[in-house]
Amino acid sequence: MVTIRDVAKCAGVSASTASRAMRNSSLISLATREKVQLIAAKMNYVPNFTAHNLATNANNTVGIVFPVDKGDLYQNPFYTELIEGINQELNPRHIFITVVMGSTVKELKNNIQVMIENSKIQQFILLYSVENDPILKYLQQRKVKYAMIGKPYASPNSIPYVDNDNINAGLDATEYLISKGHRHLGYAFTSRCQLVQTDRLRGFHEAIRRSALDGYDLELSSKSFDAKIKEFLQCRPDVSAILASDDILAFQVQKAVQRIAPERQIELMGFNDSLFAKFAEPKISTVQIYPKRLGNAAAQLIIRQLEQDSNEPFEKMIVPYKIIERN
């Protein structure tokens, strides 16, 4: 049986270089990768992924960590697209994914512990970023490889993550609404503990400040959703547009306004460019944040750590966004 050492000898490179070339490592020049792969094909070399995983003291599975389940995760297509993007990068490299979820932080942490200790999984992607996250701290303590989707609250220069520029996305979305003639605007969100929501809120208020207009916060929860919106509409009779932290919330606010005050003509705008925005009536303008690209980028950060057999470098990757105009 042809081994990687045979391929390396024929190509005139070291075994480690040949191995990295076969895995399309960016650490190896394109010319060397093509040379090694051509020789390997001529020699009928078949990569032994099991041997590689044993040699690197890791396996070929990445744990995908969902946020603590509040009952609406399955309704959100954002996560489906993230996973699709992750798979696009990992599948060609014969790296698989397994999902880890929990209804509480304790349950989620226990499930991750089982993965690390019993299944020997040594790399994880967190699909979220929250303040003082015990899950992130646990992964750091266990010294496993990981990447985050979402800017971390603390030490962003020492944590590998991918994200959009959510402050500027919030600013640009608000300026888009202002350009349509709105002068009294609201920002709807559900949590101050999620940096993605508060960054968009910061962008909203910056746009309001620059234009010297009136902007109002609308913090919502499932328990008092309609009551909060009713109070907001009564206290803010001049509000004509609301930017929501995502499309699902924008859709929910739109439906609530139509129930509570059908005479109010309030334009809604969200983030994610999901089906909720496309099939709302009237349709909802949105900010496309390219979740598949976010998933691609997160997987690339994990792949780089695997190729270098290290938890470093601590990189960040910023994915662009685009305003999608409807109505």
N, C-alpha and C positions, 0 to 999 in steps of 0.2 A: 504494500500500500504506500502510495506517495505521501510524504509528510511535508509540513511547512518548511522544515529544514532542507529538504530536497529542492523545493521551489526557491528558497533563499539562496542556496548554493549556486543554482543554475542562473539566477538573476544577479548574482554578485553583491548581495546585500545580506544584512544580518537577519536572523530568524524573527527578531522582534519587529524589524522594519517590514519584512514580508507579511507578518501577521497584521500589522496596522494597515498596510497597503490593501490587503484582502478585505479589510473592513471599511475601506474608503476613508481612512482617517485624514483629517485636514492637516495633521502634523507632517504628512508625507506629501512630497510634491506630486503634481498630477502626472508628470512624465514617469516617475518611479512607480506610481500606482498602476498606470496603464501597462508598463513593462512587466511588473510582477503578475498582474492579472492575466495578461496574454500568455506568459510562460505557464502559469498555473492551469490555464485552460488547455494548453497543448499537452501538459503532463497528466490531464484528467484528475487534477487534485480536487478533492471534496473537503471543504472546511469542517473541522470537528468542533462544533459549537459547545458540546458538552465538555470536551477537554479544555477549551478556552475558558469556560466559566469556572471550572475547578482550578485552573492555573491562576486565575485572577481572584480567587476566593470570593466569587460572586456568582449569582445565577442569572438567567436570561429573562427575568421577570421584574417589571416595575410596578410598584403599588401606587394606585391612583387614589388619592385621599380627597373625599368629598367633605364639604363643611357639615357640621352637625345638622342632621336632617330635621327640618321644621315642618315637614309634610308637603312642601311644594317643589322639591327638587326635581321630581319627575315631570313637572309641568314646564320646566324651564329648558327650552331648546339650546340655550347657551352651553350647558354642560355636555350635551350630545355632540355639539360641534367641536368643543374642546377635545373630547376623547377621539373624535374622528381625526383631528389634526395631529394628536399625539401618535395615533396608530399609523398615520401616513409616514411618519419618520421611523418608527420602531420596527414595523413589520418587515421591511426589506432587509433589516439587520438580524432577523430572527429573534427579536426581543419582544416579549409578550407583556400584556398588562393584566393586572387583577385589581378589582375595585374594592376599596375599604370604606365602609360607612358606619355611622353610629347615631343613635337617637340622643345620646348625651356625650359630653366630652370624655367622661370616664369610659364609656363603652367604646368610643372611637379609639382612645388610647390603648385599651386592652386588645382590641382587634389588631392594631398595628404591632403591639408587642408580640402577639402570636405569630404574625407574619415574619417578624425579625428572628424570633427564637426558634420557631418550629419549621417554618418554610424557608428560612435563611435568605429572605429577601433583603437586599442591602441598598435599594434605591427607590426613591419615592418622589411623586409630583403632587404638590398641594394645589388644589383647584381654587384656592381662596387665600385671602389675607385678612386677618382680624387682629385687633389690639391685644397684646399680652397673651398670645396663643400658646397654651400648654402643649399642644401637639408639635408645634415648631420647636419648642424648647426640648421636648423629648427626643425628637429626631437628631437634634444637635448633640444631646447628651450621648446618644447611641453611636454617634460618629458615622452615620450612614450618609450616602450620597442623596442629595435632594435638590429640588428646584421648586419655585413658587410661581403661580400665576396670580399676579397682583403685587404691587409695591409693598414691601414690608414696612411696618410702623417704625421700627427701630433698626439701626445699623444697616441701611440699604446697601452700603458698600462692602458688606461682609456676608451677604446672602445672595445666592444666584436666583434671579427672578426675571419674569417677562411681564410686560404691561403695556397699556396705552398711556399717552400723556393725558390723564383724565382731567387735570386742571384746565389745560387748554381746550380739551374737548368740551368741557362744561362752559367755558368762556365763549367758544365759537358757536355752540348751540344757542346760547342765550343771545348773542349778537345777531344770529340768524332770525330769532323771534323778534328782536328789536327792529331789525330791518324791515319786517313786515308791518310795522306800525304799532306794535304793542308797547305800552308805557307802564303798565302795572303788571308785574309777573310774579309767579310763585315757583318754588322748587319743592317737589314732593320726594320724600325718601322715607326709609323705614328703620335705619340704624346709623348711629354716630360711631359705632364700633367697627364699621367696614370702611376702610380707607378709600375704596373706589367711590363710595357714595359721598364721603366728606370732601374728597378732592374735586368731584364734580360740583359740589356745593360751593367750594372756594372759587371755582371758575365762574359760577353763576353770579356770585356777589361781586367779583372783580368786574365783570361786564356791566353789572348794574351801577357800580361805582363810576366807571369810566363814562357812562352815559348820563349820570346824575338822575337816575330814575328810581322807582320804588320796587323793591324786591322783598319777598316774604317767604319764610320757611314754612313748610307743611310736613311735619313729622307724623307718620301714620303707623298704626298697628292693626292687626287683624281683629282685635277685640273691640275696638271703637272706631272702625274705619269710616262708616257712614256719618257717625256723630262728629268726628273730627272734620270731615269735609263740609258738613252742613255748617258747623261753627266758622270754618274758614271762609266760606262763601258769604255768610252773613256779615262777618267782620271786614271782609275785603271786597266790597261790591264793585270796585273798579278793576279787579284782576281780570284780564282777558286772555292770558296764556299761562300754562303751567308746564315747566320742564320737569320730567320725572327721571329718577335714577336709572330706570330701565323700561323697556317696552311693556312688560307685564304690568308694572305699576301704572304706567301711563294709560293702558287699556282699562285697568280697574278704576282709576280715577275718572276716566271719561264716562264709563258706565254709571258710576255713582253720581256724577254731576247730572247726567241725563235723567236719573231717577229722582234726585232731590230737587234740582232746580232746572227743569227742561228749558226754561226761558233764557238761561244764561248761555251765551255763545263763547265758550272757552276753548282755545286751541291747545292741544296736547302735543308734547314731543318727548321722545324717549331715547334709549340707547339699545343697540344690539341688532337692529334691522330684522326682527323676528316676524313670524307669521301673525303675532298679535297686532303688530303695527300695520301689516299689509291688509289684514281683513277687518280692521276696525272700521266703524262707520260714524263719522267720516274717518278716512285713513289718517294715520299718524305719521308725521315726519319723524325722522330718527337719526341717530349717529351710528353708522356702521363701524364696529370696532374689530371686525375680522377675527372671530374666535378660533377658526381653524388655524389661522396664522399664529395666534397665541399658543395653541397646542403644539404646532410645529416647533416653535421657538423653545418651549419648555422641554420638549423631547430632545432637541439639539443640545441643550445645556447638560442634560443627563448623559447623552452620548459622549460629549467631550470629557466629562468626568470619568466615564468608563474607559475611554481610550487612553487617558493619562493615568488611570488607576489612582485617582486622587479626588478628594472633595473640593479641590480648587481647580481652576481659578474661580473666584466669585465674580460672575459676570451678570450684566443686565442686558436685556434686549427690549427695545421699544418698538411696538408695532403701530403703524399709522392708523388713522381713522378718517372717515369721510361722512359728510352730512348728506343724507338722503331726503330730498324735498318731496313732500306729498301735499295733498289739498290744493 
